[in-house]
Amino acid sequence: MSSLAFRGPKDKARVALSVTPLIDVLFLLIIFFTLTSTFKRVGELELQLPESTTADPSARENPLPLIELIAEEDGALWIDGEPVSFDTLAERLDRIRAERPDDHVMIKAEAGVDHGDVVRLLDAVRGARFPGVAIGTHVKSDAPVR
């Protein structure tokens, strides 16, 4: 009888996978995408404001503290990004005036908003006794510079 010689089990080399470099690469990718991406502002509206040839573009250089009162063509009203209705507008303006007495109001009404609605907004702002009110417009590119 012949004897068979079997080899014993080989000692297999253990493979160790280090995840530290993978985590480093992941963090670098996260930082890269965070720094290079652009974020859309929440609550920002795309308004079609009327154009004006007499608007003063230099007013943007010395900005006053403003409360934005926005009127859209579909009838939606917004005060500083929060929705409001004509029924609760006066009450809301009174509360804001009590909190921020020195702020001015900028009314931004889209071009298709009814003239009567803009007058109602002006009346509500004046009724709340804000120190100043302005109407937002786009400055025409061919407007004369003052």
C-alpha positions in Angstrom: 0.0 0.0 0.0 1.2 3.3 -0.8 0.8 6.0 1.5 -0.5 9.3 0.2 0.9 12.4 1.6 -1.6 15.2 2.1 -0.5 18.6 2.7 -1.9 20.3 5.7 -4.1 23.4 5.4 -2.1 26.4 4.2 -1.8 29.4 6.4 -3.6 32.0 4.4 -2.4 35.5 4.9 -5.2 37.6 6.4 -6.1 40.7 4.4 -6.9 43.8 6.5 -8.9 46.5 4.9 -8.3 49.9 6.4 -11.2 52.3 6.1 -9.4 55.4 7.3 -8.3 56.5 3.8 -11.8 55.8 2.5 -13.3 58.0 5.2 -10.8 60.8 4.4 -11.7 60.7 0.8 -15.4 60.8 1.7 -14.9 63.9 3.8 -13.0 65.6 1.1 -15.8 64.9 -1.4 -18.4 66.3 1.0 -16.3 69.4 1.5 -15.8 69.8 -2.2 -19.5 69.5 -3.0 -20.5 71.7 -0.2 -18.2 74.5 -1.3 -18.9 74.3 -5.0 -22.7 73.9 -4.9 -25.1 76.8 -5.0 -28.2 76.8 -2.8 -31.5 78.4 -3.7 -32.7 80.8 -1.1 -35.8 79.6 0.7 -38.7 82.0 0.4 -37.2 84.0 -2.4 -39.8 85.0 -5.0 -39.3 85.8 -8.6 -41.3 89.0 -9.1 -42.0 90.8 -12.3 -41.7 94.3 -11.0 -42.7 97.3 -13.2 -39.8 99.3 -14.7 -39.1 102.9 -13.9 -36.9 105.5 -15.6 -36.8 107.8 -12.6 -36.0 105.2 -9.9 -32.9 106.0 -7.8 -30.5 103.1 -8.1 -28.2 104.8 -5.5 -30.7 104.0 -2.8 -29.2 100.4 -2.8 -25.9 101.8 -1.6 -27.3 103.1 1.7 -29.9 100.4 2.6 -32.3 101.2 5.4 -33.8 98.5 7.6 -36.7 97.4 5.4 -39.8 95.3 5.8 -40.8 93.7 2.5 -44.4 93.7 1.6 -44.9 91.7 -1.5 -48.1 91.5 -3.6 -48.3 88.9 -6.4 -50.5 88.9 -9.4 -52.5 85.9 -8.1 -53.5 87.8 -5.0 -50.9 86.4 -2.6 -49.4 88.8 0.0 -46.2 88.3 1.9 -44.6 90.2 4.7 -40.9 89.4 5.2 -41.4 86.0 3.6 -44.5 85.0 5.6 -48.0 84.8 4.0 -50.7 87.2 5.1 -54.1 88.2 3.8 -55.7 91.6 3.3 -58.0 90.9 6.3 -55.1 90.4 8.7 -52.7 92.9 7.1 -53.4 95.9 9.4 -53.0 93.8 12.5 -49.8 92.2 11.3 -48.3 95.6 10.4 -49.2 97.0 13.8 -47.4 94.2 15.5 -44.3 94.6 13.3 -44.4 98.4 13.9 -44.4 97.7 17.7 -41.4 95.4 17.3 -39.4 97.5 14.8 -40.5 101.1 15.0 -37.6 102.6 12.9 -38.0 100.2 9.9 -39.3 101.4 6.6 -41.6 99.4 4.3 -40.8 98.4 0.7 -43.9 97.5 -1.3 -43.0 95.2 -4.1 -46.1 94.7 -6.3 -45.8 92.7 -9.6 -46.7 94.6 -12.7 -50.1 92.9 -13.1 -51.3 93.7 -9.6 -54.5 95.8 -9.6 -53.9 99.5 -8.8 -56.6 99.3 -6.1 -54.7 96.6 -4.3 -51.5 98.7 -4.3 -53.5 101.6 -2.8 -54.9 99.3 -0.1 -51.4 98.3 0.8 -50.2 101.9 1.0 -53.2 102.8 3.2 -52.4 99.8 5.5 -48.8 100.9 5.8 -49.7 104.5 6.4 -52.3 103.4 8.9 -49.6 101.6 10.9 -47.6 104.8 11.0 -44.3 103.5 9.6 -41.7 106.3 9.2 -41.3 105.6 5.4 -42.8 103.6 2.6 -41.3 102.9 -0.9 -42.5 101.2 -4.0 -40.1 98.6 -5.5 -39.3 98.8 -9.2 -36.7 97.6 -11.7 -34.5 100.3 -13.0 -34.5 100.5 -16.8 -31.1 100.0 -18.4 -31.5 103.2 -20.4 -32.5 105.3 -17.4 -30.4 108.4 -16.8 -27.9 108.3 -14.0 -28.3 111.0 -11.4 
